[in-house]
Amino acid sequence: MKSELVWEKGLEFTAKGESGHRLTMDVAPESGGKDRGARPMELLLHGTAGCSAIDIVLILKKMKAELEDFRMEVEASRAEQYPQRFTKIKLHYFLQGKGLTDKNVKRAIELSLDKYCSAVNSLNAEIEYTYQFSNG
């Protein structure tokens, strides 16, 4: 996997991955930026959530569950000392669909977090999760 990063100006950068999609990163004005893009640590958190979410959709599909709605809330704590890494990430999953059970939802989440999600497994943070589901 490759990525290209180009400095635009100030603390603003544009990144392009192998998919060809571009994204802009910047920092807040109080840190010297112009607030023209997402923060790098936000992107890391978004990637973590997205990786797990994709896994769960695919796993539940294999379990013959039919998702109708799915969202996540993610909250992270960071160390106060540099490099200010994520120390704890809390993932809360909200799922709605047909054929969802406590057993298959929990199993899908655990498979994602423990086995399939490369983003989660690349982090040195404590991962906690909770979930809510309803059959629509």
C-alpha positions as CSV (number, residue, x, y, z in Angstrom):
1,M,0.0,0.0,0.0
2,K,1.3,3.4,-0.9
3,S,0.3,7.0,-0.2
4,E,1.6,10.3,-1.5
5,L,1.6,13.5,0.6
6,V,2.0,16.9,-0.8
7,W,2.6,20.1,1.2
8,E,0.2,22.8,0.1
9,K,1.2,25.7,2.4
10,G,1.4,26.4,6.1
11,L,0.5,23.2,7.8
12,E,-1.9,22.0,5.1
13,F,-1.2,18.8,3.2
14,T,-3.0,16.8,0.6
15,A,-2.7,13.0,0.6
16,K,-3.6,10.6,-2.2
17,G,-3.7,6.9,-1.7
18,E,-3.7,4.0,-4.2
19,S,-7.4,4.4,-4.6
20,G,-6.8,7.8,-6.2
21,H,-9.0,9.6,-3.6
22,R,-7.5,12.8,-2.1
23,L,-8.0,14.2,1.3
24,T,-6.8,17.4,3.0
25,M,-5.2,17.6,6.4
26,D,-4.6,20.7,8.4
27,V,-4.5,21.8,12.0
28,A,-6.5,24.3,14.0
29,P,-5.7,28.0,13.8
30,E,-4.5,28.1,17.4
31,S,-1.9,25.5,16.4
32,G,-0.8,27.5,13.3
33,G,-3.1,26.0,10.7
34,K,-5.9,27.4,8.6
35,D,-8.5,24.7,9.5
36,R,-8.7,23.6,5.9
37,G,-8.9,19.8,6.5
38,A,-9.3,17.0,9.0
39,R,-6.7,16.5,11.7
40,P,-4.4,13.5,11.2
41,M,-5.5,11.9,14.5
42,E,-9.2,12.3,13.4
43,L,-8.4,10.4,10.2
44,L,-6.8,7.6,12.2
45,L,-10.0,7.4,14.4
46,H,-12.2,7.5,11.3
47,G,-10.2,4.8,9.7
48,T,-10.5,2.6,12.8
49,A,-14.3,3.0,12.8
50,G,-14.6,2.5,9.1
51,C,-12.5,-0.6,9.1
52,S,-14.5,-2.2,11.9
53,A,-17.9,-1.1,10.3
54,I,-17.0,-2.6,7.0
55,D,-16.1,-5.9,8.7
56,I,-19.3,-6.0,10.6
57,V,-21.5,-5.3,7.6
58,L,-19.8,-8.2,5.7
59,I,-19.8,-10.6,8.7
60,L,-23.5,-10.0,9.4
61,K,-24.3,-10.5,5.7
62,K,-22.6,-13.9,5.9
63,M,-24.7,-14.6,9.0
64,K,-27.8,-13.9,6.8
65,A,-28.8,-10.8,8.8
66,E,-30.2,-7.8,6.8
67,L,-28.9,-4.5,8.0
68,E,-31.2,-1.5,7.5
69,D,-29.3,1.1,9.5
70,F,-25.9,1.2,11.1
71,R,-23.9,4.0,12.7
72,M,-21.2,4.3,15.2
73,E,-20.1,6.7,17.9
74,V,-16.4,6.8,18.6
75,E,-14.6,8.4,21.6
76,A,-10.9,8.4,22.1
77,S,-8.6,9.4,25.0
78,R,-5.0,10.5,24.3
79,A,-1.9,10.5,26.4
80,E,-0.9,14.0,27.7
81,Q,2.8,13.4,26.9
82,Y,4.1,13.3,23.4
83,P,3.6,11.5,21.1
84,Q,0.1,11.8,22.6
85,R,-1.0,8.5,21.2
86,F,-4.5,7.1,21.6
87,T,-4.6,5.3,25.0
88,K,-8.3,4.2,24.9
89,I,-10.9,4.0,22.1
90,K,-14.5,3.4,22.9
91,L,-16.7,2.2,20.0
92,H,-20.4,2.2,20.3
93,Y,-22.3,0.4,17.6
94,F,-26.0,1.1,16.7
95,L,-27.5,-1.5,14.4
96,Q,-31.0,-2.0,13.0
97,G,-32.1,-4.8,10.7
98,K,-33.7,-8.2,10.3
99,G,-32.2,-11.3,11.9
100,L,-30.1,-9.5,14.4
101,T,-29.5,-11.3,17.7
102,D,-27.4,-10.5,20.6
103,K,-25.2,-13.5,19.7
104,N,-24.6,-12.6,16.0
105,V,-24.0,-8.9,16.7
106,K,-21.6,-9.5,19.5
107,R,-19.8,-12.2,17.4
108,A,-19.5,-9.9,14.4
109,I,-18.0,-7.1,16.6
110,E,-15.6,-9.5,18.3
111,L,-14.4,-11.0,15.0
112,S,-13.8,-7.5,13.6
113,L,-11.9,-6.3,16.6
114,D,-9.9,-9.4,17.3
115,K,-9.3,-10.9,13.9
116,Y,-10.2,-8.9,10.8
117,C,-9.8,-5.1,11.4
118,S,-6.2,-4.2,10.5
119,A,-6.7,-0.6,11.7
120,V,-7.7,-1.6,15.2
121,N,-5.0,-4.2,15.4
122,S,-2.4,-1.7,14.3
123,L,-3.1,0.6,17.3
124,N,-1.5,0.5,20.7
125,A,-4.7,1.5,22.5
126,E,-7.2,-0.2,24.8
127,I,-10.3,-0.9,22.8
128,E,-13.7,-1.0,24.5
129,Y,-17.1,-1.5,22.8
130,T,-20.7,-1.4,23.5
131,Y,-23.6,-2.0,21.1
132,Q,-27.3,-1.6,20.7
133,F,-29.5,-3.3,18.1
134,S,-33.1,-3.6,17.1
135,N,-34.9,-5.8,14.6
136,G,-36.6,-3.5,12.1
